[in-house]
Every structure is written in structure tokens, then in C-alpha cells.
Amino acid sequence: MSLNTDIPTLFNAINEHSDKLLKCLQDEMTALNSNQYENLLSLAEVKQSIITRLDTLDNQRQQLTGNTDFTSFLQQQVNSQQLVKQWQATQVKIQACKNQNEINGRLLQRRNKLAREVMDIMTGHNSTNETTYGRNGQTQTKAAFLNKTQI
């Protein structure tokens, strides 16, 4: 294969895997939003596999150009205008994947924080609030509550 046919083939593979990654990330967000945590492990495995393949494809892309700027390299090729447009579209897809992954990461981080806070409340650990409620609903400090409790 010539260099000019390798580039479109490579772009097609990168675009295909970028689409797969974006779909996987959207599925991950759906699972997070609908509390389908059992699906997250399999989605993480699929996501990692796609990312590994994209890394391999990106290494191949870098080998085509050596140390030169990829856009400059494309401008020197036959059909350069088409290749540059295709590369720009690829970059937009990859940026969409990065944005979705960041959103998912923040959502997962917030869910984890909330789960920890709920567990702390339920177990009484790490409680910074020293206020409790008595039988009649009046607030009191924990120490005051314990002092008033008859054993």
C-alpha cells in the first residue's frame, strides 16, 4: 500500500473506533444516571479495549510523519485538502470523547462522594454534626443527649 492509501485507511479506523468510544461513553453515562452500576464493569472493559486500539492507531499515525506536525504533513500529500478536513473531523470526534469521559468522571466522583456520605451517616462515622434530636423533636448536642438518657 502506498502512503496515500494508508492515511485514509488509518483515518477510517480511527473514526470507527472514536465512534465506538463515544457510544460506549454515552452508554456509561446512561448507566450512571439510571443507577445500573452492574453494567459499569463491562462498559469499562469495552472502553479500555477501544482506547488501547486507538492508542495503537495513533502510534501508527505518528510513525507516518516522524517528528513533523501532522497537519503540515497532510498538506504535502495528494488530496491534502480532503485529508486535512478528515483529520479535523477526527479531532472533533476525539474531543467529544474526551468531554464525555470528563463528564462521566465527574458524575462518578459525585456519586461516590454521596455514597460515602450516606454510609458515614448510617454508620455514624466521620460525623461532623454533633446535633441530635430528642423525643419531642428538640435539638441537642450528642453529649447533652447522652447525659439526659437514663440507663
C-alpha positions in Angstrom: 0.0 0.0 0.0 1.2 3.5 -0.7 1.3 6.2 1.9 -1.7 8.0 0.4 -3.9 4.9 0.8 -2.6 4.2 4.3 -3.7 7.6 5.6 -7.4 7.2 4.6 -7.5 3.7 5.9 -5.9 4.8 9.2 -8.4 7.7 9.4 -11.3 5.4 8.8 -10.1 3.1 11.6 -9.6 6.0 14.0 -13.0 7.4 13.1 -14.7 4.0 13.6 -13.1 3.5 17.0 -13.8 7.1 18.0 -17.5 6.5 17.2 -17.4 3.2 19.2 -15.8 5.0 22.2 -18.3 7.8 22.1 -21.1 5.3 22.1 -19.6 3.4 25.0 -19.1 6.6 27.0 -22.8 7.6 26.3 -23.8 4.1 27.5 -21.7 4.6 30.6 -23.4 7.9 31.3 -26.8 6.3 30.9 -25.8 3.5 33.3 -24.6 6.1 35.8 -27.8 8.2 35.5 -30.1 5.2 35.8 -28.2 3.5 38.7 -27.3 0.5 36.6 -23.9 0.1 38.3 -23.7 -3.6 37.4 -23.2 -2.5 33.7 -20.2 -0.3 34.5 -17.7 -3.0 34.8 -18.4 -4.5 31.4 -18.5 -0.9 29.9 -15.1 -0.1 31.5 -13.6 -3.2 29.9 -15.0 -2.3 26.4 -13.9 1.3 26.9 -10.4 0.2 27.8 -10.2 -2.1 24.8 -11.2 0.7 22.4 -8.8 3.1 24.0 -6.0 0.6 23.6 -6.8 0.2 19.9 -7.0 4.0 19.4 -3.5 4.3 21.1 -2.2 1.7 18.6 -3.7 3.6 15.7 -2.3 6.9 16.9 1.1 5.3 17.2 0.8 4.2 13.5 -0.2 7.8 12.6 2.8 9.2 14.4 5.1 6.7 12.6 3.8 8.0 9.2 5.0 11.5 10.0 8.1 11.1 12.1 8.5 14.3 14.2 6.7 16.7 11.8 3.4 18.3 12.6 0.6 16.0 11.3 -1.5 18.8 9.6 1.6 20.1 7.8 2.4 16.5 6.8 -1.1 16.1 5.4 -0.9 19.3 3.4 2.0 17.9 1.5 0.0 14.8 0.4 -2.1 14.2 -2.7 -5.7 15.1 -1.8 -4.4 17.2 1.0 -7.5 19.3 1.4 -9.7 16.3 1.8 -7.2 14.7 4.2 -7.0 17.9 6.4 -10.8 18.0 6.6 -10.9 14.4 7.5 -8.3 14.9 10.2 -10.2 17.9 11.6 -13.3 15.8 11.8 -11.4 13.1 13.6 -10.1 15.6 16.1 -13.6 16.8 16.8 -14.8 13.3 17.5 -11.9 12.6 19.8 -12.6 15.9 21.6 -16.2 14.8 22.0 -15.0 11.6 23.6 -12.7 13.5 26.0 -15.5 15.8 27.0 -17.9 12.9 27.6 -15.3 11.0 29.6 -14.7 14.0 31.8 -18.4 14.4 32.4 -18.7 10.7 33.3 -15.8 11.0 35.6 -17.3 14.0 37.5 -20.6 12.2 37.7 -19.0 9.1 39.1 -17.0 11.1 41.5 -20.1 12.9 42.8 -21.9 9.5 43.1 -19.0 8.1 45.1 -18.9 11.1 47.4 -22.7 10.9 48.0 -22.4 7.1 48.7 -19.6 7.7 51.2 -21.6 10.5 52.9 -24.7 8.2 53.2 -22.5 5.4 54.6 -21.0 7.8 57.1 -24.4 8.9 58.2 -25.7 5.4 58.5 -22.7 4.2 60.5 -22.1 7.3 62.5 -18.5 7.6 61.3 -16.9 10.9 60.4 -19.9 12.8 61.7 -19.1 16.5 62.0 -22.6 17.3 63.1 -22.8 17.0 66.9 -26.5 17.8 67.0 -29.2 15.1 67.6 -32.9 15.2 68.2 -34.7 14.3 71.4 -38.1 12.5 71.8 -40.0 15.7 71.3 -38.0 16.8 68.3 -35.9 19.3 70.1 -32.3 19.6 69.0 -29.5 18.9 71.5 -25.8 18.0 71.3 -24.8 14.4 71.4 -23.2 14.9 74.8 -26.3 16.5 76.2 -28.5 13.7 74.8 -26.2 11.1 76.5 -26.2 12.9 79.8 -30.1 13.1 79.9 -30.6 9.4 78.9 -31.4 7.3 81.9 -29.9 3.9 82.0 
